[in-house]
Amino acid sequence: MSRSRVGRALAGAILVGLAVLLPNAAEAQFGLRGGPLGVARFAVGHVLGMARLRHARMAVRSGRYRTAALRSQDPRGAERGQPVNPYALRAALTAQAALSGWHGGRRPQGWWRHPDGSYGWAGPVFWPFAHDDLTTAIIFGDQTSLSLYGYGDIYAAIFVPYASAELVAYTEPQGRRARRVPTAQNICDASDTGGLPLDRIVATVQPNEVQRAALDELATAWTSARDTIRAACPAQAPANAADRLGLMQTRLEAMIKATDAAAPALAKFYDLLNDDQRAKFNALGKDSRVAVQAAGQAKDTQAAACQAGYEPQYDVQAQRQYEQLVKQQWPADDIASTLRLDDTGRARLDVLQDTTLRTMETLSSCPQKAAPTPQARLAAVKTRLETMLQTVKGVSDALDDFEADLSDEQKGQFEAMGPKRGA
């Protein structure tokens, strides 16, 4: 598929997720802070209103959430009366972890952030809050956080925002830097509460003795699933793009394995419930969203590109913005010139670019209506994770083909382009 055809097919996606990765210079050029892309960035990230997102970023900038404060935070905590928007706190915590090692943490935000203000890459760690996202999606029916993972994270794996020394700081802390940069293990351990909202489920469905025993089994399986995901935490900083894509695959495989492990216990507990209890269990997500809104969350809106009947081929502005963004993120001529690529190398670079760009369509970030039951939600989550895993593998194959005939010097030049892109 040519780049022009990819552009026509994906022009609408620009209004949903492309703004995430623009460097600051491009943000100024396209007016993202006040223009349609700026609106789209926050429309998809339903968990934060603009004021709360600014509050979260200011908290990171002022140092309110230090490395020592990176701790287990349940993003559903608002329903327990916590005064701080738990989603804003989560965004602040991931931003602190992600930016503490990036250019010394001097910048208030990084180009690889998600639309809700959080980060999919925190140093060498892919998908902080992975288990919490599974819990929120399966038990509470909110898959928005999962939907934000996709093209942006794959792009960041290819064009890493961190220099090698910055990545090493997350796995081998030394000197003064060790006091500011959390270790990869700390991020993995602290970012997931890992527990089932047991008390809330008990209060809602009021299980009998047999049902309570099955619920305890589910809670144990849920904790075991968390441990499976934590075991995929990187022990060493990835050396190159291929290694980072490999880390993504390992993390996704662990998340899929975790859903498989929890599925039987979830089915057993659900089957023991009567119709009234099932209805209440299914409605936990609705109750949770109402509680968050009651805490002051602005009602989310849908981006134009996510509306039914939207036809991107007729959106001239979106097409133009898409083409401009591709030039910003994929300066093919500069890459080919720097690496001194021959015709074969340039063709392989085009394949890598097109394969990566197509992930925007494969992994749409448009919000999806939650399935009615936790079991159906688990199946939907697993499907999303499996799709992302296959997508990452496809990009990894394209990267392998591109680098197959490159010299070590050329590979080093390509790798060095990543940190420069966020400078």
Secondary structure, 3 states (H helix, E strand, C coil): CCHHHHHHHHHHHHHCCHHHHCCHHHHHHHCCCCCHHHHHHHHHCCCCCHHHHHHHHHHHHHCCCCHHHCCCCCCCHHHHCCCCCHHHHHHHHHHHHHHCCCHHHCCCCCCCECCCCCECEECCEECCCHHHHHHHHHHCCCCHHHHCCCHHHHHHHHCCCCCHHHHHHHHCCCHHHHHCCCCHHHHHHHCCCCCCCHHHHHHHHCCCHHHHHHHHHHHHHHHHHHHHHHCCCCCCCCCCHHHHHHHHHHHHHHHHHHHHHHHHHHHHHHHHCCHHHHHHHHCHHHHHHHHHHHCCCCCCCCCHHHCCCCCHHHCHHHHHHHHHHHHHHCCHHHHHHHHCCCHHHHHHHHHHHHHHHCHHHHCCCCCCCCCCCHHHHHHHHHHHHHHHHHHHHHHHHHHHHHHCCCCHHHHHHHHHHHHHHCC
